[in-house]
Amino acid sequence: MKNLRVLFIVSCLFFLNTGKSQETLKVMYYNLLNFPSTSQERADTLKKIVQHVLPDMFLVNELDNQFGATLILNNALNQNGITHYQQALFVDGPDTDNMLFYNSDKLGLISQNEIETALRDINEYVLYYKAPDLSTTLDTAFFYMYSCHLKAGSTDPNPDYRFAEAQVFKNYLSGKTGLKNVMFGGDFNFYGSSVSGEPAHNWVLNGGTFPLFDPIDMSGEWHANSFYANIHTQSTRTTSFDGGATGGLDDRFDFVFISNDLQTGANKAKYVDNSYTAIGNDGAHYNTSLVNPSSNGAVPDDVANALYQMSDHLPVYLEIQVGGDVGITDNEYVSSFGFNSTSRELQVFLKNSENQISLTVYDISGKRIVNETHSGSDQIKTSFPYLRSGVYIINLQRDGMSTSLKVVIL
């Protein structure tokens, strides 16, 4: 009877509609170019950008002081009848600082911490989602948010400085327990992804014991390379003002890296496929300013002009789905599945077997257990005899579509 019980639990998790609604959280990271020291009037400029996006988690770099944080909170975010934005505690570290602003209707801040490096602090913010049923279930999604501004410069020894900062951060993650739904973003100043030229990039992804992932999986030599024109984030300008860099859009300096559980939905939150973008980059402004040509295919022209005036960087944005049965969704190509706890055998019945399907198994911490590829049949039949008691996420991907199945082994 134990085997049948497990099979029933799995089927319910996949097929039943619990009635819980899902919600999308908007996340944005932005280098504000020494705000407010160069010009505090830019709070009105920032207002046009944030009111266009309305992020739920807004993390910034190059903030100079608490006065600047107050300007952002009161003059840019809590405007047009909005009153729900709050900020984390401002900590004055070496050089410029980071800050988190968040939608307090949806999120609560649990704790924050500073990770010291040789140049600037990397800031940690731990938040929880205010799920509608939180008071009864006492269970919800947690987010470990990190904001950084690594050493600038393409010449030696600046890449080594960035590598040292990345090592400090990944060592911190490796020594920390209970991490869930990690996002690590900010201004990384990476010129490319080669291990020899920019070792920090590979270390952010693979260093230590806690891997991170680029949601768009776009490694390469981004600097002055038109192939990557639609993901460049710096510089919005060809003319220098307010201390910003020039050169036009030809660098990918700004990133948001995510943990594996955000790819699978293993911890009640999931990255929304294809939501990652550099706000205002329409792919048509390579090596020119954001206002030449003046029309913009990604945002309204007044927002594009605000992005040009606000900073020499573009903000990076992604969406996270929370609530309901995140990570356990119906799809266009799976009709049913079953799992036998004795043999650890999985059967997935497909609606259409024409295309190749990637099958990946993760444990509840997000660690990948196995990765397989299947094609040419209307069912997948495979087994994992080494799986122990616990909760696993089986992720199926085909043609850019992703579906995750939760398996509970008692």
N, C-alpha and C positions, 0 to 999 in steps of 0.2 A: 504493500500500500504506500510505502514511502516514495517509491518511484513515481507512482501515479499522482501523488500529492505535489511533487516537484513539477511535473509536467503541467498540472492544472494551474499552478502559480504562474509559470512562465506564460501560458496562453492568455491568462487574464491580463497580465501586464502589457501584452502586445495589443490585444483586441478591444478591451473595454474602454469606454469613454467615461472618465471619472467626473466630467462636468466642470473640472477646474479650468479656468481660463488661463491662457498663456499671455505673456506680456513681453515687450521688447525694451531692453535697456540700451540707450545710446551712450557710447563712450568716445571721448575726444581728448587727444593730447595735442598741446600747442606750445611752441616756443614764442614767447611774447616780446622778445627783443628788449631786454633791460627795462621792463615796465615797473614803475612809471617814470623812471629817471629821465629818459630822453624826451618824453612828452606825456603828461598825465591826461591831456585831452583825448588821448587815444582810447580812453574808456568808452567814449561815444562811438568810436569806430568799431571797437570790439563788440559793442552792443548789437550792431547790425549782423555780425557773424554768429554770435551765440543765439540770438533770437531767431535766426534762420535755421539753426541746427537743433536748439533746445536739448543739449546733452544732459543725460542723467548723472554721468560721471565726467567731470571736466578737470583734467590734470594739466598743469602748466609748468614751463621752465622759464628761466630768466625773470623771475619775480624778485624785485629788489627789497621790498619791505612790507610790513603789515598795512601801511597806508595804501599801497598798491592793491593788496588783497581786498581791502574794504571798498576801494573804488570799483573793482571788478564785481564784487558781490552786490553792491547797492546801485551802481550806475550802468552795469551791463547785464547782469543776470536777473536780479529781482526788479524787473521793469515790466511795463505793459500789463499790470495786474498780477504778475507772478510774485509770490512771496515765499516759495518753498525751498529756495536754494540756501544752503549753509556751507560753511567752509571748515576745513580742518584747522588745527592749531598751527599758527605760523611759527616756524623755528628758524632763527637766523643763523645759518651755517656759514662756512667759508664761501666766498664769491657769491654768485646769485643763488636763488633758492627755488624749490619746487612748491607746489600747492595743489590741494584737492578741493574742488567745489562739487557738491552733490545735491541731488533732488531728494529732500528729506521726506517727501510724500512716499517715495518708493524705497529709499535706502536709509540705513542707519550706520553710523561710524562707531566701530567697536574699539579700535586702538590705532595708534600710529607709532612709527619708530624711524630712527635715522641710521642708515648704514654709512659709516664714514669711509671715504676713500682719500687718496692723496690730494685730490683737487676739490671736488664738491660732494656733498652728501647725496646718497640715493635714498629716497623717502619711501617708506612702507605705510600703506593705509589698508586696514582690514574693515570691510563693510559687510552688512547682511541685507538681504532682500526682505522688505516688509510684505511678505506674502499675505493675502487676504485671510487665509486660514491659520496664520501663525499662532494665534492665541489658543487654538485647539490642538493643532498637530505638534507645536513646539519644534518644528522642523522647517528649514528653509535653505536657500543658497547663500554661501559665503564667498566673498571675493577678496583676494590678496592682490592689491594694486601697488605697483612700483613705478616711480617716476625718476628719470635720470637725465643728466646732461653731461655726456662724456667729453673728454679732452678734444678740442678742435685742432685742425691742422693736418695737412697731407704729408709733410716732411718729417723725417726722423728727428727726435724719438717719439713723436706724437702717437703713431700707431701703437707703440709699446706702452705708452701711458694708458691708452684706451684698453689695451689687453689687461693691464694690471687692474684697472677698475672693474672690468668684466669678471676677472678672477675673484676679486673681493665679493662681488655680488653673488656669483654662482656658488662660492664656498658658503655664503650665508644661507642660501636656499638648501644646499646639501645638508647643513646642520640643523635645519628647522623641520619639525614634524607637523602634521596636520594641514599641510598646504592644500588649498582647493582653489580652482578657478583663478589661476595666476595670470595677470597681465603685466608685462614689463615694457614700458614705453617711454618715449621722450626723444631728445635730440642726441643721437649716437655718433654723428659725424663720421659715419662709415663711407669710404669711397668705393668700396667693392666688397666682395665676399671671399676672395682668395685667402687661404690660410697663411700664405707667405706675406702678402701685402697688408692684410687686415685680419690678424689672428683673433681679434676680439669678437668678430662676427661669428666665427665658428664656435668660439667658447661660449657665447651667449646661447647658442643652440644646443651644443653637445657637451659643454664642460660640466664637471661635477657629476652628481648623481640625479639631477632633476632636469630633464631635457625641456627645451622650449621650442616653439615652432613659429615660422613665418606664415600667417594665414593665407597669403597669396603665393607662397613658395616661389619667390622670384629672386633667386641668387644670381649673381653676375657682377660685372664691372659697370656700375651704374654711372660713374662720373663721365660727363661729356659724351654720353652714348645715347643716340636718338632712339635706339631700340626700346629704351626704358622711359621714353618721354611721358607716358601716361601714369608713371608712379613717382616721378621726381617731386621733391618737396622744397627745394631751395636752389636758387634765390628767386623770389618773386620780382626782382628788380634788376635793371641795368644802370640805374642812376642811384648814387649814394645819398641817403638822407636818414636822419635819426640814428646814424651809426650802423645801419644795416649793410650786409654784404651785397655785392653786385654780381653780375655774370649771367643773369637770366636763369630759367629753370633747367638745371643740368646736373643736379645731385639728388640722391636719395639719402638724406641725413636723418629723417624722422621715421620711426617705426613703432609698431605695437606687436610684441611677441606674446604668444599665448601658450598655456599649458595644455597637455594632451586631453585632460578631462573636458576642456572647453570644446574640443573637436568632437568628442563622443557623447557629451551630455551626461557623463557618469556622475557628476555631482550637482545635479539639479539646475544646470545652466549650460547653454550651448551657443557657440559662435554661429551667427547666421551666415550661411554660405553667400559669398560674393558681396558682402556688406562692407568689406574693408576698402577704404578709398582715401586719397589725399583730397581734402575739400578744396574745390576750385580748380583742380587740374583736369582739364578737358582733353589733354593730349595734343593740343594745337598751339602750345606756347613754348615749345622746346627752344632753349637758348635765347629766349626773349623774355621781357617782363610780362606779368600777368595782365597788363592792360594794353598790350600790343600784339595782336589786334585787340581792339576794345571789347568786342563781343566775346562771350564766354559760354561754352556749351554745357558746362557742368553746374553753374550757379547763376542766379540773376546778376546782371551787370553791376548793380549797386553793391552786391555782396563781394563780387570780384574786386571792385575798386577798394572796398574796405579791407580785404585781404592784402592787397598791394600796399595800402597805407599803414596797416597795423604792424606788419612784421616782414622780415625777409624769408620767413619759413611759411609753409602751408600747414594747417592742422591735419592730423591723421585721425581717421574715424572708423569705428566698426560697431556692430550691433550684437547684443547678446540676448538670447531668448531664455526666459525664466517662467516658472509656474506651470501648472498642468502636468502633463506627462512629457516633459522635455527629454529628448533622447530616445523616446519610444513612440514612433510615429507611423501612421499609415503611409503608403507610398504607391507608386504606379507599377511596381514590378514584383512585389512580394505578396502572395495571396495567403499563405499560412506557414507556420513552422512548428516543430516539436523538438524537445530535448529529453534524452534519456539519461537519468543521473547515474545509472549503474555503468553503462558503457561510455558515458560522456559523449554520446553520438547526437549530432545535430542534423536535422533535415529541414531544408527551406524549399518550399514549393513556389516556383516563379510563374508569373503571368506571361512573361516574354523572355525567351532564352537566347535571343539573337546576339546580345552583346556580352562582353566580358564583365564579370563582377569581381570586385576585390572584397575579400572577407578578412577582417581583422578582429582579434579578441584582445580585450583590455581587462585588467583587474580594476577594482573600484578606485584605486589610487591613480589610475590612468596609465599604468605601466603596460606596454604592449607585450602580449604573451605569444601571439602567432600572427602571421600574415600569409594568406593564401589567395590564389586567383582561380576562378572557375568560369567555364564557358561551354557552350554547345549542348546544354541539357536543360530540361524544364524543372530540374530540381538539383539542389546541392546536398550531398550526403558526405559528411566528414565527422571525425571524432577527435576528441582532445582528452585522452585517458589520464593525463597528468594533472588535470584540474582538481583542486581540492575544494572543500566546502567554502562557500563564500558567494559574493555577488560579482558577476561579470557582465561586461558590455560587449556585444557582438555587433560590429559596425559593418554595414554593407554599402558599397559605393559603386555606382554605374553612371557614366555619362554626366558627371558633375552632380548627380543626386546622391544623397546620403541618408541612410536609415539605420537606426540603432535598436537592437533588441536586448532587453535586460534578462539575464539568466540567473536564477537563484538556486544554488545547490545547497541542500540542507545536510 
